[in-house]
Amino acid sequence: MTELKGALIGCGFFAINQMHAWNDVRGAGIVAICDRDPERLKIVGDQFGIDRRYGDAEALFADGGFDFVDIATTVQSHRVLVEMAARNKVPAICQKPFAKTLSDAKAMVEACRNAGIPLMVHENFRWQTPMQAVRKALDADAIGTPFWGRFSFRSAYDVFSGQPYLAEGERFIIEDLGIHTLDIARYILGDVRSVTARTKRVNPRIKGEDVATILLDHENGATSVVDVSYATRLSREPFPETLIELDGSEGTIRLTQRYGLEITNAKGTTTTDVSPKLLAWASRPWHNIQESVYAIQQHWVDQLERGAEHSTSGADNLKTFALVEAAYDSAAKGQTIDIGAMLR
């Protein structure tokens, strides 16, 4: 297999994880980087030995010499950069949240479809080892048909110290974290018919909501609750773990703190350690997320080689993005929101 050459746009906080992961991925490597901040460009370029450095994305694309682009900027620039990739017919990965609005997201998917290039959203949470283990247990019919679920991420971890811009947006936890949890709910229990949500701001020093409780009616008849909080102090801080409860016709699954997968059915109860690997460049407690970054990037390369659709393609992510928009709409109006109408 010929190694694919990639370019990374955006050298901020999270892009460091992506650069480390690209060094581990089989079949691909980063050959050029781009950022408007010369200092960040120098730090990342020096750390990872990248000589081709650009302060302007148009200049990067004009020079070319790469097979795909990894867009790791903040959401404000996503549409411009994805459409730039489409014009240059360069396959693109785009960081989440995918877009500022659902209409922007639809336009980005359409641009890449018309250009005939793959587009994947870096929605890596479903690629965490524990999430994959839950999915495999369901596929093995461990609990029969699931009819109820809970997907929970409750923490008091200070995310604002590393990403201070998170405190400034009118939207916070659903757009930044809930989007992951909603995607996991879709991945585990299937697509969603309607959404009912309530939000709250507990921390007075931020502008957006830091607590959200979301009820999902899935198309297959299952019901689930997605609850996310950065205002929940616990005796044992679970950050950055997503905890899962599933009830099925033949048993139950519980993904508990510290990565225990408990399955109860007619055979009894088994508990398995589904902890993520601590990669050489990773650090606790972030290692769960860091490993999933490697996993989704390897998936990108593998699917490109096969010419196959990506698990979190732009088209697929529209369904997750619609849940985010519906949750905000529901919380504002106090009403249940139909998802089908949003996607039409």
Disulfide bonds with the S-S distance in Angstrom:
none
